[in-house]
Amino acid sequence: MAIDRREFIRNSTMAGLGLAFLPNLAFGSNSKQVLNVGFIGLGLRGTGHLRNALQRSDINVKAICDISKDRLRLAQDMLKKADKPTALEFGKDDYDYRNLLDLEDIDAVIIATPWLWHTPMSVDAMKAGKYTGVEVSAAMTMQECWDLVNTHESTGSHLMILENVNYRRDVMAVLNMVRQDVFGELMHFRCGYQHDLREVKFNDGVHAYGHGVEFGEKGYSEAAWRTQHSLKRNADLYPTQGVGPVATYANINRGNRFISLTSHATKSRGLHNHIVAQGGEDHPNAKLKWKLGDIVTTTIDTANGETIIVTHDTNLPRPYSLGFRVQGTKGIWEVDGNRIYIEGKAEKAHRWDDADADAWLEKYDHPLWKRFGAEAEGAGHGGMDFFVMNAFVESAKRQIAPPLDAYDAAAWSSITPLSEASIAEGGQVQQFPDFTRGKWIKRKPYNWIKDSF
Ligand SMILES: NC(=O)c1ccc[n+]([C@@H]2O[C@H](COP(=O)([O-])OP(=O)(O)OC[C@H]3O[C@@H](n4cnc5c(N)ncnc54)[C@H](O)[C@@H]3O)[C@@H](O)[C@H]2O)c1
């Protein structure tokens, strides 16, 4: 397959010239030039967002909130090093974030707290009229999914689910290919969260990754809260990193929607084996019975006749992969193996291209990456964190609906309670509620193929 690499390089270089203009993308009179932002939750993820915010001249970090004094101090140090004014501090108790929300001059908030706080904080933030960004997943129960949608509708405040994987370079190039009909009519997708989290779920209470088999009150960072979910729930606990990009490819909630799912779980071995291997058979945690099956497999049916297989695989030794596969009537891309087959374009019938998928991904490099790729480097997770922040800030400055909204947050997050119910009922089919209440039929897809946000 002949693809002009010189053209790709030229485009990338020209993109570099455009960076001097960043920001401000908001020249319109209806747009704020600078956004006053409050940060709720300044753990590993929240400080990552803060770091990216400090790179931008259109964010004023007005207030920060965390129940950990250490995290507040660290965040203030970051502000100081960036020559920014000290932020107002909150966090004297679990509900002090509400006092941050009472500040009238805060335009937007970014919530990066443990999962069980996401919906309560988002609901309060929308009620306070703040443009709300919430980390993934957004909700843990069906009621919470509805709470997000209902609050968005009753207040008119916007909610963006901050799914950074939607902005990964290959994911966006494939979106560009999908929109340009390279794969034909879409039929089938695979995706999932396949990430060995054993050293995230357990640590020594001091380091974030490993060095021990403690969790809960004795754990640090995600081990302090995430691990409990593996103990109590057998479900796809983290669906949005895989399903977010696929939902965008398939126009979910915008001409299409999730209809139903079935889920199955393997037995649970990985976490117990890890505790025994690292902490010994006599460690008290070796007695625990983990509810989460090591591999949870969910199959979703969509209104437009596609199927999506979503995998949650966090307890066993394995390399990291979100396992994307996009298949249509004309061809197929698979992230594992970085391979592609497009009928009529492939060198040999019935065989993956000898070359990997890179030439295709370069040819269809997304306009956003072409323009801001150099700026994004170093922003975290290979650059995608830059773009998710950019989309949030540019949407919030204009007070317009974000690319990934409350309906997306609800539909994607609902996979957790629905998969749990299906597994508990021996794989019974579960129906997705229509969170858009019929509007999915008329809603237009977000205009993704542009170089602004
Ligand atoms: N999109 C991604 O790539 C990505 C990566 C990592 C984490 N995350 C998500 O980000 C969120 C945070 O994860 P993390 O790794 O930063 O966890 P973390 O445990 O390091 O940070 C959570 C922070 O929230 C604070 N907190 C807890 N309760 C609070 C309350 N009531 N008020 C104020 N602060 C409170 C804690 O003190 C802690 O500092 C999670 O939802 C996680 O799934 C997303």
The ligand as an ORCA input file, in Angstrom:
! r2SCAN-3c Opt
* xyz 0 1
  N      -8.494      8.323     32.735
  C      -7.388      7.778     33.212
  O      -6.453      7.464     32.479
  C      -7.268      7.571     34.689
  C      -6.045      7.220     35.255
  C      -5.980      7.067     36.633
  C      -7.102      7.251     37.404
  N      -8.283      7.572     36.819
  C      -9.494      7.800     37.627
  O      -9.293      8.990     38.386
  C      -9.917      8.877     39.655
  C      -8.906      9.144     40.768
  O      -7.900      8.153     40.684
  P      -6.464      8.368     41.356
  O      -5.569      7.342     40.764
  O      -6.073      9.787     41.314
  O      -6.789      7.945     42.860
  P      -6.096      8.517     44.184
  O      -6.533      7.639     45.274
  O      -4.615      8.684     43.939
  O      -6.721      9.983     44.344
  C      -8.003     10.218     44.832
  C      -7.934     11.485     45.679
  O      -9.262     11.844     46.086
  C      -9.181     12.343     47.414
  N     -10.501     12.264     48.042
  C     -11.163     11.166     48.490
  N     -12.362     11.518     48.991
  C     -12.464     12.871     48.860
  C     -13.460     13.833     49.187
  N     -14.626     13.479     49.749
  N     -13.215     15.141     48.921
  C     -12.046     15.521     48.349
  N     -11.067     14.646     48.015
  C     -11.280     13.340     48.257
  C      -8.146     11.445     48.067
  O      -7.603     12.038     49.241
  C      -7.116     11.295     46.949
  O      -6.090     12.271     47.026
  C     -10.525      7.491     39.677
  O     -11.841      7.557     39.298
  C      -9.757      6.722     38.640
  O     -10.503      5.668     38.070
  C      -8.379      7.742     35.473
*
